[in-house]
Amino acid sequence: MNIPDDLQYTQTHEWIRQEDDEIVVGITDFAQAQLSDLTYVELPAIGDQVGVGDEIAVLESVKAASDIYAPVAGTITGVNELLQESPELLNADPYGEGWLFKLRPQNMADLDDLLEAEQYEETLPDS
């Protein structure tokens, strides 16, 4: 299981990478493996205001549909348009080309509540 040390995580299997005053959000390797072959991605709109824990995106696979939650409150500043035509990027490269959206947090201190790689790994089955 790939769990990069330089990212932060949520218990709902999103990863977070800080880039200046924004964060990039995607799903973890564990999440994409559980969902299996992704077939459709519904992303938030740029400019959407979101609260921590809000359902803001939906992923559909051959197995199931899964909601994606906002890791912190803020404003959506970008979405990965490539996923509209190629949702399989989430399976092939969840920590790179398969990112979901960018968000400008209302309060950067909220990132302190996220999990580090070791803490996230402890939440997984058989860890």
Secondary structure, DSSP 8 states (H G I E B T S, - for coil): ----TTSEE-TTSEEEEEETTEEEEEE-HHHHHHH-SEEEEE---TT-EE-TT-EEEEEEESS-EEEEE-SSSEEEEEE-THHHH-TTHHHH-TTTTT--EEEEES-GGGGGGSB-HHHHHHHSTT-
